[in-house]
Amino acid sequence: MVQGGPNMIFVIEGTEWGDEGKGKITDYLARRMDIVVRHQGGNNAGHSVVVDGVRYALQSLPSGITHENITNVIANGCVINPKALIEEISRVKDNGVKRFNLLISNRAHIIMPYHIDLDGAYEEVLKKDKIGTTKKGIGPCYMDKMARIGLRMGDLLEPAYLKERLEDDLAIKNVELQAFGKKPYEFDLLYKDLLKYGKTLKPYITDTSMFLNKAIEEKKNILFEGAQANMLCIENGTYPYVTSSSPLASSVPLDAGIPAKYITNVIGILKAYATRVGEGPFVTELNNELGDKIRDIGHEYGTVTKRPRRIGYLDLVIVKQAVRLSGMSYLAIMLLDVLTSLNPLMICIGYSLNGREIDYVPSTISEVSRCKPIYKEFKGWSKDLTGAKSFAELPKECQDYLSFIENYLHTPIALISVGPERDKTIIKEDMFHD
Ligand code: IMP
């Protein structure tokens, strides 16, 4: 329910391991929004949006970018690879988006080439214990932010200050790079590139916190989209197999520089089954033919790295954690059509750990790795779902699957996605109360 004033401040959050289809829901909700904001992460994310048959694989750009009348914000909680962002902007333009509004926070940190080298270097050292990162430099960039030696987008517009900051950062980073046997960086080349990026991105760089607070005052509708998801949260995920920021709704106020009290709705996005890329425990993983079949039907390959995603049955224990931490107002369930013709279907409703039944995710990897899934079995359906326009048009077995999820999570499902296109979305509950 929209509370606290006439404007809508929505947060979209992934409840599993990312790749739930958040891009489609953001794009769907965007038509009611004035502003769409990416609040954390960087170009490790891959948001797919299909508009008029064109598929946009977005990485750093917010999913509202294809809507001409929406302002898209990359907030201070994000990390930005300026070279990759400039390329992404060109790609989107080439795909037909002629006009767009983009604002980039002057406080967002810059992913430097040495962050990418170090991301790879840490993984090499970790060997069998590697995280399986996207190798985009995300972790090392957030490390520098916390170590207070990072460079920020606003620095690009102040050449003298940038010079000082880069000299300091490089003095530390080159020592680290050499310790890993990597080539150190020359100041001049990096500096020249940064100035060039600054020139290109200057029209977009601003104080986005000021912009957003003014927009709230002006009763604008704002959608915050998280990249990655609950289980990849640095605080609450399967640490260390996580990303280096928090995709949770509770991170939004800090990531965007707005007061927490203005958030009206949190929408949790879940897939009808589970997927994971990268390493780390996955209790419901299907390392078998069924897993391969779901991967093929669901085209489950990484948007960024093209890695085949690991596949599993829907795990409501992890989704329940997201609901508990973020207080979801509604759920959106994605890729339901992928499950058509699979029979029976299983939903994980608890874990067995050391002979005990639990319904939460333990904090240590060693415990999570020992958890065995407790399943509830459901009858599958064979009727094609892609033409369904309402919940009532879905097969009875499919309705049962969805109703169980709602009851288990004590949260209503508002949207059901039965295909990648915009119009393949069933509205079960009206979030806007039209
Ligand atoms: P990093 O974010 O590149 O440091 O990777 C850390 C972990 O998060 C790895 O397991 C990645 O596969 C995973 N990860 C990062 N971004 C995404 C995403 O957008 N979708 C799914 N997994 C992701």
Residues whose N, C-alpha, C, O or C-beta is under 5 A from the ligand:
A	BS01	IMP	W17 G18 D19 N44 A45 G46 I131 G132 T133 T134 K135 K136 I138 G139 Q228 L232 V242 T243 S244 V277 G278 E279
